[in-house]
Amino acid sequence: MAADLTTIIVIVLIILALLLSFSIGGNDETPAPLAAAGIIKFKYVLILGGIGLALGTIFLSEQVAKYVGQDFLGPDIPKYTTYMLLSVLISAIIWLIIGSFAGIPLSSTHSLFGSIFGVIVVHTLMNPDIDPTGAFNGDKAVEVMLTWVISPIVGFIISYILYKVIAKLFLKKLKGLNQIENFEKIFTWALLIAGFGVSLLSGANSAEAVGILFALKGEYPVSGQYFFYKVLLGIFAFLGLYIAGRYVIRNLAAQATDARPSEGFILQTAALIVLFVVTPMGIPISHSHVIVFAILGLNRAQKKEVDYKGLGKMVIYWVLTLPIAAIMGGLIYLGFHMNGLF
């Protein structure tokens, strides 16, 4: 009977991991600079971004998935229990869905890690034998939190410098509308390539759902079917971006008003460089924050006005994500315990 219940819970976890992957796609903002440039129809922006996100999820996500599904835990908690994973998924999905339909680019990384933190704290409090200092991998926790702070700043700096370099080498030398249009045509193709690359690495880095699957590797029915379920996660990420992601993408694209292809290329390249560095290291970051700060860096370099009201709304959600997800995850896990489910 216990084995049957475990199997049912694992099946529920797989379904929720698929919903999480949908939510991650629905909150993916990486195609926003491509949408802002307006070089292809919005529908094709979603398709291109969705394909990149799906392929990255399926083929390039293993390093980050291992971090989420195993490396964040300390020596006193060797693996997640099924009810811990269930609580984490329910909490993260609810918060990401709220963000998606509010048009706010939340961090799936912050949502999931906030939920994990809350669940582990409650689990530790309910088990006095567990040393709180051994519940988390402290080195990994510090590493990822430092990266959360550094990566947006790097995105700001890269976009600022790129614009200044391109302006000095090219833009200031262009004369007449024809020269400007020919210059921007070159960057049209560069933007398409960079945009697809960012979506690909975004799928590789937004591996929270794959991380849940990684944690379930030894459980039936995941055992032996791991890659098949990764493919399903990739498909759901695509559907999430295409169906729900349009709200976040449109909202963030509005922050890059009147973006030319060269400007979109700068924004995508800034995100691409940051993701290219951190993803092979297995460090999950918030590319939402990177993209937004890249837009700020570009606007600063161009001496444009910034929509501080819209930015302030995003920042409030970002600040609230970690504690809200932690509280939600902890309360859900405590609810399971109080109802005698484990």
C-alpha positions in Angstrom: 0.0 0.0 0.0 2.8 2.4 0.9 4.6 1.6 -2.4 1.4 2.3 -4.3 1.0 5.7 -2.5 4.6 6.6 -3.3 4.0 5.8 -7.0 0.9 8.0 -7.0 2.8 10.9 -5.4 5.7 10.5 -8.0 3.1 10.7 -10.8 1.6 13.8 -9.2 5.2 15.3 -9.0 5.8 14.6 -12.7 2.5 16.4 -13.5 3.5 19.3 -11.3 7.0 19.4 -12.9 5.3 19.7 -16.3 3.2 22.5 -14.9 6.3 24.2 -13.5 8.0 23.9 -16.9 4.9 25.6 -18.4 5.1 28.3 -15.7 8.8 28.8 -16.4 8.1 29.2 -20.1 5.2 31.5 -19.3 7.5 33.8 -17.3 10.4 33.7 -19.8 11.2 37.2 -20.9 14.3 36.6 -23.0 12.6 37.2 -26.4 11.6 40.7 -25.2 14.4 42.6 -27.1 13.5 40.7 -30.3 9.9 41.7 -29.8 10.8 45.3 -29.1 12.8 45.6 -32.3 9.8 44.5 -34.4 11.8 42.8 -37.1 9.5 39.7 -37.2 5.8 39.2 -36.3 5.2 38.7 -32.6 3.9 35.2 -33.2 7.2 34.2 -34.7 9.1 35.8 -31.8 7.2 33.4 -29.5 7.8 30.4 -31.8 11.6 31.1 -32.1 11.9 31.8 -28.3 9.8 28.7 -27.5 11.9 26.4 -29.7 15.2 27.6 -28.2 13.8 27.3 -24.7 12.6 23.7 -25.3 15.9 22.6 -26.9 17.9 24.1 -24.1 15.7 22.3 -21.5 16.0 19.0 -23.2 19.7 18.9 -24.2 21.7 21.4 -22.1 20.1 21.6 -18.7 21.8 18.7 -16.8 24.4 20.8 -14.9 21.8 23.2 -13.4 19.4 20.3 -12.9 21.9 18.5 -10.7 22.4 21.6 -8.6 18.7 22.0 -8.1 17.9 18.4 -7.6 20.9 17.4 -5.3 23.7 19.8 -4.7 21.8 22.5 -2.7 21.1 20.0 0.1 23.5 19.6 3.0 25.0 16.4 4.4 22.2 16.0 7.0 19.5 15.8 4.3 20.8 13.3 1.7 17.8 13.7 -0.7 14.4 15.3 -1.0 11.4 13.4 0.2 8.4 13.2 -2.1 6.4 15.5 0.1 9.2 18.0 0.2 9.2 18.1 -3.6 5.5 18.3 -3.7 5.4 21.3 -1.4 8.2 23.0 -3.4 6.5 22.6 -6.7 3.0 23.7 -5.5 4.5 26.9 -4.0 6.7 27.8 -7.0 4.0 27.1 -9.5 1.4 29.3 -7.8 3.8 32.3 -7.5 5.1 32.0 -11.1 1.6 31.8 -12.5 0.6 34.9 -10.5 3.7 36.7 -12.0 3.0 35.6 -15.6 -0.6 36.8 -15.8 0.4 40.0 -13.9 3.0 40.6 -16.7 5.8 40.6 -14.2 9.1 38.8 -15.2 9.6 36.9 -11.9 12.6 34.7 -11.3 11.8 31.0 -11.5 15.1 30.4 -9.8 14.2 32.7 -6.8 10.7 31.1 -6.7 12.0 27.6 -6.5 14.9 28.2 -4.2 12.6 30.3 -1.9 10.2 27.3 -1.8 13.1 24.9 -1.1 14.4 27.1 1.7 11.1 27.3 3.4 10.5 23.5 3.1 14.0 22.6 4.4 13.6 25.0 7.4 10.3 23.4 8.4 11.7 19.9 7.8 14.6 20.8 10.1 12.4 22.2 12.8 10.3 19.0 12.7 13.4 16.8 13.0 15.5 17.7 16.0 18.2 15.2 15.0 19.1 17.4 11.9 21.8 20.0 12.5 20.5 23.2 10.9 24.1 24.0 9.7 24.0 20.6 7.8 20.6 21.1 6.2 22.0 23.2 3.3 25.1 23.1 1.2 26.5 26.5 2.5 29.1 26.9 -0.2 26.6 26.4 -2.9 24.0 28.7 -1.3 26.6 31.5 -1.0 27.7 30.9 -4.6 24.3 31.2 -6.1 23.3 34.2 -4.0 26.4 36.1 -5.0 25.7 35.3 -8.6 22.1 36.6 -8.3 23.6 39.9 -7.2 26.5 40.1 -9.7 24.8 38.8 -12.9 22.4 41.8 -13.3 25.2 44.3 -12.7 27.3 42.5 -15.3 24.3 42.7 -17.7 24.1 46.4 -17.1 27.8 47.0 -17.7 28.0 44.9 -20.9 25.0 46.6 -22.5 26.4 50.0 -21.6 29.8 49.3 -23.0 28.5 47.6 -26.1 26.4 50.6 -27.0 29.2 53.0 -26.4 31.6 50.9 -28.6 29.0 50.5 -31.5 28.1 54.2 -31.3 31.7 55.3 -31.5 32.8 52.8 -34.3 29.6 53.0 -36.4 26.6 55.0 -35.4 28.4 58.4 -35.3 29.8 57.8 -38.7 26.6 57.0 -40.5 25.1 59.7 -42.7 21.7 59.7 -44.1 18.7 57.4 -43.7 20.0 54.9 -46.3 23.2 54.2 -44.4 21.3 53.9 -41.1 18.8 51.4 -42.7 21.6 49.3 -44.2 23.4 49.2 -40.9 20.3 48.1 -39.1 19.7 45.3 -41.7 23.0 43.7 -40.7 22.0 43.7 -37.1 18.6 42.2 -38.0 20.2 38.8 -38.7 22.6 39.2 -35.8 19.7 39.9 -33.5 17.8 36.8 -34.7 20.9 34.6 -34.0 21.6 36.2 -30.6 17.9 36.0 -29.7 17.8 32.2 -30.4 21.0 31.7 -28.5 19.7 33.4 -25.4 16.5 31.4 -25.5 18.6 28.2 -25.9 20.7 29.1 -22.9 17.7 30.3 -21.0 16.2 26.8 -21.3 19.5 25.3 -20.1 19.7 27.6 -17.1 16.0 27.6 -16.1 16.3 23.9 -15.2 14.2 23.9 -12.1 11.6 21.5 -13.4 14.4 19.2 -14.8 16.0 19.5 -11.3 12.8 18.0 -9.8 13.0 15.2 -12.3 16.7 14.7 -11.4 15.7 14.3 -7.8 13.2 11.6 -8.8 15.6 9.6 -11.0 15.5 6.5 -8.8 11.7 6.5 -8.5 9.3 4.6 -10.7 8.2 5.6 -13.3 11.0 8.2 -13.9 13.7 5.5 -13.6 14.6 4.4 -17.1 12.4 7.1 -18.7 14.4 10.2 -17.6 15.1 11.6 -21.1 11.5 11.0 -22.2 10.2 13.2 -19.4 12.8 15.8 -20.2 11.4 16.0 -23.7 7.9 16.5 -22.2 9.3 19.3 -20.0 10.8 21.0 -23.1 7.4 20.8 -24.9 5.6 22.3 -21.9 8.2 25.1 -21.6 7.4 25.9 -25.3 3.7 25.9 -24.7 4.1 28.1 -21.6 6.1 30.7 -23.5 3.7 30.7 -26.4 0.5 30.8 -24.4 1.3 32.8 -21.3 4.7 34.3 -22.0 3.4 36.9 -24.4 2.2 39.0 -21.4 5.6 39.2 -19.8 7.4 39.7 -23.1 5.1 42.5 -24.2 5.4 44.2 -20.9 9.2 44.1 -20.9 9.4 45.0 -24.5 7.6 48.2 -23.7 10.5 49.1 -21.5 12.8 49.1 -24.6 10.7 51.6 -26.5 11.6 52.2 -30.2 14.4 49.6 -30.0 16.3 49.2 -33.3 17.8 45.9 -34.3 21.3 47.0 -33.1 19.8 47.9 -29.7 18.0 44.6 -29.5 21.3 42.8 -30.4 23.1 44.7 -27.5 20.5 43.5 -25.0 20.5 39.9 -26.2 24.2 39.8 -26.3 24.5 41.0 -22.8 22.2 38.3 -21.6 23.9 35.7 -23.8 27.3 36.4 -22.4 26.1 36.1 -18.8 24.2 32.9 -19.4 27.1 31.4 -21.4 29.5 31.9 -18.4 27.2 30.7 -15.6 25.3 27.8 -17.2 28.2 25.4 -17.7 29.1 26.0 -14.1 25.7 24.7 -13.1 24.6 28.0 -11.5 21.0 29.0 -11.9 20.5 32.7 -12.2 17.6 35.1 -12.8 17.9 36.1 -16.5 14.8 38.3 -15.8 17.0 40.5 -13.8 19.9 40.3 -16.3 17.6 41.4 -19.2 16.0 44.3 -17.2 19.4 45.6 -16.0 20.7 45.3 -19.6 17.8 47.5 -20.7 18.7 50.0 -17.9 22.4 49.9 -19.0 21.4 50.6 -22.6 19.0 53.5 -21.6 21.7 54.9 -19.4 24.2 54.8 -22.3 21.7 56.5 -24.6 20.7 59.0 -21.9 17.1 58.0 -22.2 14.4 58.3 -19.6 13.6 55.1 -17.6 10.1 54.0 -16.7 10.8 54.0 -12.9 7.1 53.3 -12.1 7.2 50.1 -14.1 10.6 49.2 -12.9 9.6 49.8 -9.3 6.7 47.4 -9.7 9.1 44.7 -11.0 11.6 45.3 -8.1 8.8 44.9 -5.5 7.9 41.6 -7.0 11.5 40.5 -7.1 12.1 41.4 -3.5 8.9 39.6 -2.4 9.6 36.5 -4.4 12.1 34.8 -2.1 10.2 35.3 1.3 6.7 34.7 -0.2 7.9 31.5 -1.9 9.6 30.4 1.3 6.6 31.0 3.5 4.2 29.3 1.0 6.5 26.3 0.6 7.0 25.9 4.4 3.3 26.3 5.2 2.3 23.7 2.5 4.9 21.2 3.8 3.7 21.9 7.4 0.1 21.3 6.3 1.0 17.9 4.9 2.7 17.0 8.2 -0.3 18.2 10.4 -2.6 16.1 8.3 -0.5 13.0 9.1 0.5 12.4 5.4 4.1 11.6 6.4 
